[in-house]
Amino acid sequence: MRLRVEFTTEPFDLDEAPAHAVVAREVVEGADLDAVDVGPFGTTVEGGADVVLAAVDALLRRTLTAGATRVSLQVNAVGEGEG
């Protein structure tokens, strides 16, 4: 199974990236994901279920430790040909 996850971390800071946002980017860029699209107000990642779920676990643990007060995410199962 393939998964696509869209997430944001809060609180936002428009002047500079907060520590939790930097950590989130490090987590997803360091994971063996098939696709990573980092945006200013949200990030989308895609890959095999085991890799994505491991990345989400690390993302939640590390961003909350780094000061995130809220992590919003949406998880979609996608077909092998989608994306």
Secondary structure as UniProt FT lines:
FT   STRAND          2..10
FT   HELIX           19..30
FT   STRAND          35..38
FT   STRAND          43..48
FT   HELIX           49..65
FT   TURN            66..67
FT   STRAND          70..78
FT   TURN            80..81
//
